[in-house]
């Protein structure tokens, strides 16, 4: 066609002027400049490019031919040239570059075209050209594509499909409006757009562009349809992307994204990963459903260990998993691992300090009591859970008496760390200290009972039986140790018996402030993330009803705020009502309470807006020296929260 038409083309006649007589000088100058520019451009082209340009110009001219057969041949030739050049777009394709000046001409040809098949082909060509020639915001590329063919969308190249994706998002937003509702007049347009999307998503998935497919589906509220395109090869890439996206979308959209992620993981049999995401979403019922529906015993047990680590203990259909979720196997498994790694041999604090490297005769200025207390902590951490050491569990327990007063509490409490999770064997070694005549040792033993039972569910409830009788003790240190021991022993369990014991301590405004503060902290640990209304009201009531001066003077009063914050740990917008209530509190304690509640509620959420806000609060500077102390105190939870939320 091109060769035949080129041979038949007559020589171009000189341009005729119309209207008023032209200015000979102006016409000559303008015509000369135009010809010179065209000649320069043609001179820059290679012979092949020059030939392509002339061929395309001829195709444009023949596309307006009255003969539909000639018109179809011309448009088909254009389509072939464009598709061949846009399949791998590393630079501006030459056919698009040469056709740009003819964009308006082709639009006129399209408007006048009567043949349906030719009109579709022209619409496809114009849709591709509109990527660069269309009016900004006019979405002409999408407009022409909807009038063309959508079955072969991938043949026009990746960049073209990406461009369409952006225009579809804007078009869908215009059609649905702010409320997301579609009018009857727009339902047909929505259906066409959705049909086009269902052609684009497989293209993205086949070309490893899963994020672009997911972004497009989220823009039009069709994210669940991604399930149809997931397989073992791409599932983890998609789920990792969705998990990160959930951090940036507002509530409740984040829960929908997580729900889709869980569906994808379950489709390919990733049970443990599905349980993990369900725990992030806070859906315990879904966790139970995932585990109960799994037929692989090994996978069920792995998921049960994951629940045990998070101290989530729902009723499962497989009763054999009860010991796993209860944590009763923790000590045994931990010791087996330690034996395999050959790290069971007890270590002394000096092995950690490496005192043998010090110069002989070097004197130490450390206070002996402080040095002994430091060694107690180091010993507890380095031998934690091994059930053996060379300081505390030796014959006669001489090390215990090398500490003084509160140091003795810490030393006795360290027994719980050394015997961690071994409830049956550990209680036997701690029990004798509960009968000590020294109140410091006895208080430390109460704390040790709490530490020992942390993360373990025992049917006999030894911690509750031993500690509950000391909650009403008249001795302050015994009372506080028993209260905090209960909080450690039953962290995350939401035990009603603990609530009945500790809630009156918080609510009683005549009770000692230190006991009320530790009771609030313990309740926050036991009912962490539960949004418990009664506990929250009692804690906020204590903050409002107790004298402001005494609260500001006592540093332990911050534990009231922390206890309230723990109730909303990771619950995000559920804290809003309590947060508004905390704004009625005056002084630095009120500001501290607000930051603590917000920090705990968005901890681990990855919420970018909250991270920026908390970083801004942490970076504020006091206007005067007098306000510096109060500002630093209020900024502390904000600084910690910025990191924990991220």
C-alpha positions as CSV (number, residue, x, y, z in Angstrom):
1,X,0.0,0.0,0.0
2,X,2.7,2.4,1.0
3,X,4.8,1.8,-2.1
4,X,1.7,2.0,-4.4
5,X,0.5,5.3,-2.9
6,X,4.0,6.8,-2.9
7,X,4.3,6.1,-6.6
8,X,0.9,7.6,-7.3
9,X,1.4,10.8,-5.3
10,X,1.7,14.0,-7.4
11,X,4.2,16.6,-6.7
12,X,3.1,19.0,-4.1
13,X,1.7,22.2,-5.5
14,X,2.8,25.5,-4.1
15,X,0.7,26.7,-1.1
16,X,-2.1,29.1,-2.2
17,X,-2.9,32.1,-0.1
18,X,-6.4,32.8,1.1
19,X,-8.1,36.0,2.2
20,X,-6.3,39.3,2.1
21,X,-3.2,39.7,-0.1
22,X,-0.3,38.3,1.8
23,X,2.8,40.3,2.8
24,X,5.4,39.1,0.3
25,X,8.3,39.7,2.7
26,X,6.5,38.0,5.7
27,X,5.4,35.0,3.6
28,X,8.8,34.5,2.1
29,X,10.5,34.8,5.5
30,X,8.1,32.5,7.3
31,X,8.1,29.9,4.6
32,X,11.8,29.9,4.3
33,X,12.2,29.5,8.1
34,X,9.7,26.6,8.2
35,X,11.3,24.9,5.2
36,X,14.8,25.3,6.8
37,X,13.6,23.8,10.1
38,X,12.0,20.8,8.4
39,X,15.1,20.4,6.2
40,X,17.3,20.5,9.3
41,X,15.2,17.9,11.1
42,X,15.2,15.7,8.1
43,X,18.9,16.1,7.7
44,X,19.3,14.8,11.3
45,X,17.4,11.6,10.6
46,X,19.0,8.5,9.2
47,X,17.7,7.2,5.9
48,X,15.7,4.5,7.7
49,X,14.1,7.0,10.1
50,X,13.4,9.4,7.2
51,X,11.7,6.6,5.3
52,X,9.7,5.6,8.4
53,X,8.5,9.2,8.9
54,X,7.4,9.5,5.3
55,X,5.6,6.1,5.5
56,X,3.7,7.2,8.6
57,X,2.7,10.5,7.1
58,X,1.3,8.6,4.1
59,X,-0.6,6.3,6.5
60,X,-2.1,9.2,8.3
61,X,-3.2,10.7,4.9
62,X,-4.7,7.3,3.7
63,X,-6.5,6.8,7.1
64,X,-8.9,9.6,6.0
65,X,-9.6,7.8,2.6
66,X,-13.3,7.3,1.8
67,X,-12.6,3.7,0.8
68,X,-12.9,1.7,4.0
69,X,-10.5,-1.0,2.7
70,X,-7.8,1.5,2.1
71,X,-8.5,3.1,5.4
72,X,-8.2,-0.2,7.2
73,X,-4.9,-1.1,5.5
74,X,-3.5,2.3,6.6
75,X,-4.6,2.0,10.2
76,X,-3.4,-1.6,10.4
77,X,0.0,-0.5,9.2
78,X,0.1,2.2,11.9
79,X,-0.9,-0.3,14.6
80,X,1.8,-2.7,13.5
81,X,4.5,0.0,13.6
82,X,3.5,1.3,17.0
83,X,3.2,-2.2,18.6
84,X,6.6,-3.2,17.3
85,X,8.2,-0.1,18.9
86,X,6.3,0.1,22.2
87,X,6.8,-3.6,23.3
88,X,10.1,-2.5,24.9
89,X,10.1,1.2,25.6
90,X,13.6,2.2,26.6
91,X,13.3,5.6,24.8
92,X,10.6,7.5,23.0
93,X,9.5,5.2,20.2
94,X,10.1,6.7,16.8
95,X,6.6,6.0,15.4
96,X,5.1,7.9,18.3
97,X,7.6,10.8,17.8
98,X,6.7,11.0,14.1
99,X,2.9,10.7,14.7
100,X,2.7,13.4,17.4
101,X,2.2,16.3,14.9
102,X,-0.7,14.4,13.4
103,X,-2.6,13.8,16.6
104,X,-5.3,16.4,15.9
105,X,-5.6,15.1,12.3
106,X,-6.2,11.6,13.6
107,X,-8.8,12.8,16.1
108,X,-10.7,14.4,13.3
109,X,-10.5,11.2,11.2
110,X,-11.7,9.2,14.2
111,X,-14.7,11.5,14.7
112,X,-15.7,11.2,11.0
113,X,-15.1,7.4,10.7
114,X,-18.2,5.3,10.1
115,X,-16.7,1.8,9.9
116,X,-16.9,0.2,13.4
117,X,-13.7,-2.0,13.0
118,X,-11.6,0.9,11.7
119,X,-12.9,3.2,14.4
120,X,-11.8,0.7,17.1
121,X,-8.3,0.5,15.6
122,X,-8.1,4.3,15.4
123,X,-9.2,4.6,19.0
124,X,-6.3,2.2,20.0
125,X,-3.8,4.4,18.1
126,X,-5.1,7.6,19.6
127,X,-5.1,6.1,23.1
128,X,-1.4,5.4,22.7
129,X,-0.6,8.8,21.3
130,X,-2.6,10.5,24.1
131,X,0.1,9.3,26.6
132,X,2.1,12.4,25.6
133,X,-0.3,14.5,23.4
134,X,-3.4,14.4,25.5
135,X,-4.5,17.4,27.5
136,X,-3.4,17.3,31.2
137,X,-6.3,15.9,33.3
138,X,-8.3,15.1,30.2
139,X,-7.7,11.3,30.6
140,X,-7.9,11.0,26.8
141,X,-5.8,7.8,26.8
142,X,-8.5,6.0,28.9
143,X,-11.3,7.7,26.9
144,X,-10.1,6.3,23.6
145,X,-9.2,2.9,25.0
146,X,-12.7,2.4,26.3
147,X,-13.8,3.0,22.7
148,X,-11.2,0.6,21.3
149,X,-10.4,-3.1,21.9
150,X,-9.3,-4.2,25.4
151,X,-8.5,-7.8,24.7
152,X,-4.9,-7.1,23.6
153,X,-3.9,-4.4,26.0
154,X,-0.5,-5.9,26.8
155,X,0.7,-5.7,23.2
156,X,1.0,-1.9,23.5
157,X,3.8,-2.1,26.0
158,X,4.3,-1.8,29.8
159,X,4.5,2.0,29.9
160,X,1.2,2.3,28.2
161,X,-0.5,0.0,30.7
162,X,1.0,1.9,33.6
163,X,-0.2,5.2,32.2
164,X,-3.7,3.7,31.8
165,X,-3.6,2.6,35.4
166,X,-3.0,6.1,36.7
167,X,-5.9,7.5,34.6
168,X,-8.2,4.7,35.8
169,X,-7.6,5.7,39.4
170,X,-8.6,9.3,38.7
171,X,-11.6,8.3,36.6
172,X,-12.9,6.0,39.3
173,X,-12.6,8.6,41.9
174,X,-14.6,11.1,39.8
175,X,-17.3,8.5,39.0
176,X,-17.8,7.4,42.6
177,X,-17.4,10.7,44.4
178,X,-16.3,11.4,47.9
179,X,-18.8,9.0,49.4
180,X,-17.9,6.1,47.1
181,X,-21.4,5.9,45.7
182,X,-22.1,5.4,42.0
183,X,-25.0,7.1,40.3
184,X,-27.2,5.2,37.8
185,X,-25.9,7.3,35.0
186,X,-22.3,6.2,35.7
187,X,-22.9,2.5,36.3
188,X,-22.2,1.7,32.6
189,X,-18.9,3.6,32.7
190,X,-17.9,1.9,35.9
191,X,-18.6,-1.5,34.3
192,X,-16.4,-0.6,31.3
193,X,-13.5,0.6,33.6
194,X,-13.7,-2.6,35.8
195,X,-13.7,-4.8,32.7
196,X,-10.5,-3.0,31.5
197,X,-8.9,-3.5,34.9
198,X,-9.5,-7.2,34.8
199,X,-7.5,-7.2,31.6
200,X,-4.7,-5.2,33.0
201,X,-4.2,-7.1,36.3
202,X,-3.1,-10.4,34.6
203,X,-0.6,-8.4,32.5
204,X,1.0,-6.9,35.6
205,X,1.1,-10.2,37.4
206,X,2.7,-12.0,34.4
207,X,5.4,-9.3,34.2
208,X,6.4,-9.4,38.0
209,X,4.7,-6.1,38.6
210,X,2.6,-7.3,41.5
211,X,2.7,-3.9,43.4
212,X,1.2,-2.1,40.4
213,X,-1.6,-4.6,40.2
214,X,-2.3,-4.3,43.9
215,X,-2.3,-0.5,43.8
216,X,-4.7,-0.5,40.9
217,X,-7.1,-3.0,42.6
218,X,-7.0,-1.0,45.8
219,X,-7.8,2.2,44.0
220,X,-11.1,0.7,42.7
221,X,-11.9,-1.3,45.9
222,X,-11.3,-4.7,44.2
223,X,-8.4,-5.9,46.3
224,X,-10.0,-9.3,47.1
225,X,-9.9,-10.2,43.4
226,X,-6.1,-10.6,43.7
227,X,-6.8,-14.1,45.1
228,X,-7.6,-15.2,41.5
229,X,-4.0,-14.5,40.4
230,X,-2.0,-15.8,43.3
231,X,0.2,-18.9,43.3
232,X,3.1,-20.3,45.2
233,X,5.6,-18.3,43.2
234,X,4.3,-14.8,43.8
235,X,2.3,-15.2,47.1
236,X,5.0,-14.1,49.5
237,X,6.0,-11.1,47.4
238,X,2.3,-10.0,47.3
239,X,1.8,-10.6,51.0
240,X,4.9,-8.8,52.1
241,X,3.8,-5.8,50.1
242,X,0.3,-5.9,51.5
243,X,1.6,-6.2,55.0
244,X,3.5,-3.0,54.5
245,X,0.6,-1.2,52.8
246,X,-1.6,-1.9,55.8
247,X,0.7,0.3,57.8
248,X,-0.1,3.3,55.6
249,X,-3.8,3.1,54.9
250,X,-6.3,4.5,57.4
251,X,-8.7,2.5,59.6
252,X,-10.7,0.4,58.9
253,X,-9.1,-0.1,55.5
254,X,-6.0,-1.6,57.1
255,X,-8.0,-4.5,58.5
256,X,-9.4,-5.2,55.0
257,X,-5.9,-5.3,53.6
258,X,-4.8,-7.7,56.3
259,X,-7.9,-9.9,55.8
260,X,-7.0,-10.2,52.1
261,X,-3.4,-11.1,53.1
262,X,-4.6,-13.9,55.3
263,X,-6.8,-15.2,52.5
264,X,-3.9,-15.4,50.1
265,X,-1.7,-17.1,52.7
266,X,-4.3,-19.7,53.4
267,X,-4.8,-20.4,49.7
268,X,-1.2,-21.5,49.4
269,X,-1.0,-23.3,52.7
270,X,1.1,-20.8,54.7
271,X,-0.6,-21.5,58.0
272,X,2.0,-20.0,60.4
273,X,2.2,-16.8,58.3
274,X,-1.6,-16.6,58.2
275,X,-1.8,-17.0,62.0
276,X,0.9,-14.2,62.4
277,X,-1.1,-11.8,60.3
278,X,-4.3,-12.7,62.1
279,X,-2.6,-11.9,65.4
280,X,-1.6,-8.5,64.0
281,X,-5.2,-7.9,63.0
282,X,-6.3,-8.9,66.5
283,X,-8.8,-11.5,65.3
284,X,-8.6,-14.4,67.8
285,X,-11.6,-16.2,66.3
286,X,-9.9,-16.2,62.9
287,X,-6.7,-17.6,64.5
288,X,-8.7,-20.5,65.9
289,X,-10.4,-21.1,62.5
290,X,-7.1,-21.2,60.6
291,X,-5.4,-23.7,63.0
292,X,-8.5,-25.9,63.3
293,X,-8.9,-26.1,59.5
294,X,-5.2,-27.1,59.0
295,X,-4.8,-30.8,58.4
296,X,-1.0,-30.9,58.8
297,X,-0.1,-31.8,62.4
298,X,3.3,-30.2,62.2
299,X,2.0,-26.9,60.9
300,X,-0.7,-26.9,63.7
301,X,2.0,-27.4,66.3
302,X,4.2,-24.6,64.8
303,X,1.2,-22.2,64.9
304,X,0.6,-23.3,68.5
305,X,4.1,-22.4,69.5
306,X,3.6,-19.0,67.9
307,X,0.4,-18.5,70.0
308,X,2.4,-19.5,73.1
309,X,5.0,-16.9,72.3
310,X,2.3,-14.2,72.1
311,X,0.5,-15.6,75.2
312,X,-2.7,-16.1,73.2
313,X,-4.4,-19.2,74.5
314,X,-7.7,-19.9,72.8
315,X,-9.6,-23.2,72.9
316,X,-8.4,-25.3,70.0
317,X,-10.0,-28.4,68.5
318,X,-6.7,-30.3,68.8
319,X,-6.4,-30.9,72.6
320,X,-2.8,-32.1,72.2
321,X,-1.8,-28.5,71.5
322,X,-3.0,-27.4,75.0
323,X,0.4,-28.0,76.6
324,X,2.1,-26.0,73.8
325,X,-0.1,-22.9,74.0
326,X,0.0,-23.1,77.8
327,X,3.8,-22.8,77.8
328,X,4.3,-25.8,80.0
329,X,7.0,-27.1,77.6
330,X,8.9,-23.9,77.5
331,X,11.5,-24.8,80.2
332,X,12.1,-28.3,78.7
333,X,12.5,-27.0,75.2
334,X,14.7,-24.1,76.3
335,X,17.1,-26.4,78.2
336,X,17.3,-28.8,75.3
337,X,18.3,-26.0,73.0
338,X,20.9,-24.8,75.6
339,X,22.4,-28.3,75.8
340,X,22.7,-28.5,72.0
341,X,24.4,-25.1,71.9
342,X,26.6,-26.2,74.9
343,X,25.8,-23.0,76.9
344,X,24.3,-24.6,80.0
345,X,27.4,-24.3,82.1
346,X,26.8,-21.5,84.7
347,X,28.8,-18.3,84.3
348,X,30.0,-15.9,86.9
349,X,29.6,-12.1,86.5
350,X,33.4,-11.9,86.4
351,X,33.3,-14.0,83.2
352,X,31.2,-11.3,81.7
353,X,33.2,-8.4,83.1
354,X,36.5,-10.1,82.0
355,X,38.2,-8.9,85.2
356,X,41.2,-11.0,84.3
357,X,42.1,-8.4,81.7
358,X,42.4,-5.7,84.4
359,X,45.8,-4.6,85.6
360,X,46.9,-6.2,88.8
361,X,46.6,-4.0,91.8
362,X,44.1,-1.6,90.1
363,X,41.8,-0.3,92.8
364,X,38.1,-0.2,92.4
365,X,36.1,2.8,93.6
366,X,32.7,1.1,93.3
367,X,30.6,0.9,96.4
368,X,30.5,-2.8,97.4
369,X,26.6,-2.9,97.8
370,X,26.1,-1.4,94.4
371,X,28.7,-3.7,92.9
372,X,27.0,-6.7,94.4
373,X,23.6,-5.5,93.1
374,X,25.0,-5.1,89.6
375,X,26.5,-8.6,89.8
376,X,23.1,-10.0,90.9
377,X,21.4,-8.6,87.8
378,X,24.2,-9.8,85.5
379,X,24.1,-13.3,87.1
380,X,20.3,-13.4,86.6
381,X,20.4,-12.4,83.0
382,X,23.4,-14.5,81.9
383,X,22.0,-17.7,83.5
384,X,18.3,-17.0,82.9
385,X,16.2,-20.1,82.6
386,X,19.1,-22.6,83.1
387,X,18.1,-23.5,86.7
388,X,21.7,-23.3,87.9
389,X,24.3,-20.6,88.8
390,X,27.3,-20.0,91.0
391,X,25.9,-17.2,93.2
392,X,22.3,-17.6,94.3
393,X,21.5,-21.3,94.0
394,X,24.6,-22.4,96.0
395,X,24.5,-24.1,99.4
396,X,23.6,-21.6,102.1
397,X,22.6,-18.8,99.7
398,X,25.5,-16.6,101.1
399,X,25.3,-14.2,98.1
400,X,21.8,-13.1,99.1
401,X,23.1,-11.7,102.4
402,X,25.8,-9.7,100.7
403,X,23.1,-7.3,99.5
404,X,21.3,-4.7,101.6
405,X,17.6,-3.8,102.0
406,X,16.2,-3.2,98.5
407,X,19.2,-5.0,97.0
408,X,18.0,-8.1,98.9
409,X,14.6,-7.7,97.2
410,X,16.3,-7.8,93.8
411,X,18.6,-10.7,94.7
412,X,15.7,-12.8,95.9
413,X,13.6,-11.9,92.9
414,X,16.4,-12.9,90.6
415,X,15.7,-16.5,91.6
416,X,12.6,-16.3,89.4
417,X,14.7,-15.4,86.4
418,X,17.2,-18.2,87.1
419,X,14.4,-20.8,87.4
420,X,12.2,-19.2,84.7
421,X,9.3,-21.3,83.4
422,X,10.1,-24.3,85.6
423,X,7.0,-23.9,87.7
424,X,7.1,-27.3,89.5
425,X,10.9,-27.4,90.2
426,X,11.4,-23.7,90.8
427,X,8.6,-23.1,93.4
428,X,10.3,-25.7,95.6
429,X,13.5,-23.6,95.7
430,X,11.7,-20.3,96.1
431,X,9.2,-21.4,98.7
432,X,11.7,-21.5,101.6
433,X,12.3,-17.8,101.2
434,X,8.6,-17.0,101.7
435,X,9.0,-18.0,105.3
436,X,12.0,-15.7,105.9
437,X,11.8,-13.3,108.9
438,X,13.4,-10.6,106.7
439,X,10.7,-8.6,104.9
440,X,13.0,-7.6,102.1
441,X,13.8,-11.2,101.3
442,X,10.2,-12.2,101.6
443,X,9.1,-9.4,99.2
444,X,11.8,-10.5,96.8
445,X,10.5,-14.1,96.9
446,X,7.0,-12.9,96.1
447,X,8.4,-11.1,93.0
448,X,10.3,-14.3,92.1
449,X,7.1,-16.3,92.1
450,X,5.6,-13.8,89.6
451,X,8.7,-13.9,87.4
452,X,8.9,-17.7,87.5
453,X,5.3,-18.0,86.2
454,X,5.6,-15.5,83.4
455,X,4.3,-16.9,80.1
456,X,3.2,-20.2,81.6
457,X,-0.4,-21.4,82.3
458,X,-0.6,-23.9,85.1
459,X,-3.9,-25.6,86.1
460,X,-3.0,-25.3,89.8
461,X,-2.5,-21.5,89.6
462,X,0.3,-21.5,92.2
463,X,1.0,-17.8,91.7
464,X,-2.6,-16.8,92.5
465,X,-2.7,-19.0,95.5
466,X,0.6,-17.7,96.9
467,X,0.4,-14.0,96.1
468,X,-3.3,-13.2,96.7
469,X,-3.0,-13.4,100.5
470,X,-0.3,-10.7,100.5
471,X,-2.3,-8.2,98.4
472,X,-3.9,-7.0,101.6
473,X,-0.7,-6.9,103.6
474,X,-0.1,-3.9,105.8
475,X,3.6,-3.9,104.9
476,X,4.0,-1.7,101.8
477,X,6.9,-3.6,100.2
478,X,5.1,-7.0,100.6
479,X,1.9,-5.5,99.2
480,X,3.6,-4.0,96.2
481,X,5.7,-7.1,95.5
482,X,2.5,-9.3,95.6
483,X,0.6,-6.9,93.3
484,X,3.4,-6.7,90.7
485,X,4.1,-10.4,90.9
486,X,0.5,-11.1,89.9
487,X,0.9,-8.7,87.0
488,X,4.0,-10.6,85.8
489,X,2.6,-14.1,86.4
490,X,-0.7,-13.5,84.5
491,X,0.4,-11.0,81.8
492,X,-2.0,-11.1,78.9
493,X,-4.3,-13.7,80.5
494,X,-7.2,-11.4,81.3
495,X,-7.9,-13.4,84.5
496,X,-11.0,-12.2,86.3
497,X,-9.7,-13.3,89.7
498,X,-6.8,-10.9,89.3
499,X,-9.2,-8.1,88.4
500,X,-11.3,-8.7,91.5
501,X,-8.1,-8.5,93.7
502,X,-6.5,-5.4,92.2
503,X,-9.3,-3.2,90.9
504,X,-10.3,-2.1,94.4
505,X,-6.7,-1.1,95.2
506,X,-6.8,1.3,92.2
507,X,-10.3,2.7,92.8
508,X,-9.7,3.3,96.5
509,X,-8.5,6.9,96.8
510,X,-7.5,6.4,100.4
511,X,-5.1,3.5,99.5
512,X,-1.4,4.4,99.4
513,X,-0.5,6.0,96.1
514,X,2.4,3.6,95.4
515,X,0.2,0.5,95.8
516,X,-2.4,2.0,93.5
517,X,0.2,2.8,90.9
518,X,1.6,-0.7,90.9
519,X,-1.9,-2.2,90.8
520,X,-2.7,-0.1,87.7
521,X,0.5,-1.2,86.0
522,X,-0.3,-4.9,86.9
523,X,-3.8,-4.6,85.6
524,X,-2.5,-3.1,82.4
525,X,-0.2,-6.1,82.0
526,X,-2.8,-8.7,82.7
527,X,-5.4,-7.1,80.5
528,X,-3.0,-5.7,77.8
529,X,-4.7,-4.7,74.6
530,X,-8.2,-5.6,76.0
531,X,-9.6,-2.0,76.1
532,X,-11.2,-3.0,79.4
533,X,-13.7,-0.2,80.3
534,X,-13.9,-0.8,84.1
535,X,-10.1,-0.7,84.6
536,X,-9.7,2.3,82.4
537,X,-12.4,4.2,84.2
538,X,-10.8,3.3,87.6
539,X,-7.4,4.5,86.5
540,X,-8.7,7.7,85.0
541,X,-10.8,8.3,88.1
542,X,-7.7,7.9,90.3
543,X,-5.9,10.5,88.1
544,X,-8.8,12.9,88.4
545,X,-9.8,12.4,92.1
546,X,-6.4,12.2,93.8
547,X,-4.8,15.6,94.7
548,X,-2.9,17.0,91.8
549,X,0.0,18.0,94.0
550,X,0.6,14.5,95.4
551,X,0.4,13.0,91.8
552,X,3.0,15.5,90.5
553,X,5.3,15.0,93.5
554,X,5.3,11.1,93.2
555,X,7.2,9.8,90.2
556,X,5.4,6.4,90.5
557,X,2.1,8.2,89.5
558,X,3.4,7.7,85.9
559,X,2.6,4.0,86.3
560,X,-1.1,5.0,86.3
561,X,-0.7,6.4,82.8
562,X,1.3,3.4,81.6
563,X,-1.3,1.0,83.0
564,X,-4.0,2.9,81.1
565,X,-1.9,2.9,77.9
566,X,-1.3,-0.9,78.1
567,X,-5.0,-1.5,78.0
568,X,-5.0,0.0,74.4
569,X,-1.7,-1.5,73.2
570,X,-1.9,-1.7,69.4
571,X,-5.6,-0.8,69.3
572,X,-5.1,2.5,67.5
573,X,-8.4,4.4,67.2
574,X,-10.0,2.5,70.1
575,X,-8.1,4.9,72.4
576,X,-9.8,8.0,71.1
577,X,-12.4,8.4,73.8
578,X,-9.9,7.8,76.6
579,X,-7.5,10.2,74.9
580,X,-10.0,13.0,74.9
581,X,-10.8,12.3,78.6
582,X,-7.0,12.6,79.4
583,X,-7.0,16.1,78.0
584,X,-9.0,17.2,81.0
585,X,-6.0,16.4,83.2
586,X,-3.9,19.5,84.0
587,X,-0.2,19.9,84.4
588,X,2.7,17.8,83.1
589,X,1.1,14.6,84.2
590,X,-1.9,15.2,82.0
591,X,0.4,15.8,79.0
592,X,2.4,12.7,79.9
593,X,-0.8,10.6,80.0
594,X,-1.9,11.8,76.6
595,X,1.4,10.9,75.0
596,X,1.5,7.5,76.7
597,X,-2.0,6.6,75.6
598,X,-1.3,7.6,72.0
599,X,2.1,5.9,72.0
600,X,0.8,2.6,73.3
601,X,-2.3,2.6,71.0
602,X,-0.2,3.0,67.8
603,X,2.8,0.9,68.9
604,X,4.0,-1.3,66.0
605,X,1.4,0.0,63.7
606,X,3.8,1.8,61.3
607,X,1.4,4.7,61.1
608,X,3.4,7.4,59.3
609,X,1.3,10.3,60.4
610,X,1.6,9.3,64.1
611,X,5.3,8.8,63.8
612,X,5.7,12.3,62.3
613,X,3.5,13.8,65.0
614,X,5.4,12.1,67.9
615,X,8.8,13.0,66.4
616,X,7.6,16.6,66.2
617,X,6.6,16.5,69.9
618,X,9.9,15.0,70.9
619,X,11.8,17.7,69.0
620,X,10.0,20.7,70.6
621,X,12.2,22.9,72.8
622,X,11.2,24.8,75.9
623,X,10.8,28.5,75.7
624,X,12.2,29.0,79.1
625,X,14.5,27.1,81.5
626,X,11.6,26.8,84.0
627,X,9.6,24.8,81.4
628,X,12.5,22.6,80.3
629,X,12.0,19.9,83.0
630,X,8.3,19.6,82.4
631,X,8.7,19.5,78.6
632,X,11.4,16.9,78.8
633,X,9.2,14.7,81.0
634,X,6.2,15.0,78.6
635,X,8.4,14.5,75.5
636,X,9.9,11.2,76.8
637,X,6.9,9.0,75.9
638,X,6.7,10.8,72.5
639,X,10.3,10.0,71.7
640,X,9.9,6.4,72.7
641,X,6.6,6.2,70.8
642,X,8.0,7.5,67.5
643,X,10.4,4.5,67.5
644,X,7.8,1.9,68.7
645,X,5.1,3.1,66.3
646,X,7.5,2.8,63.4
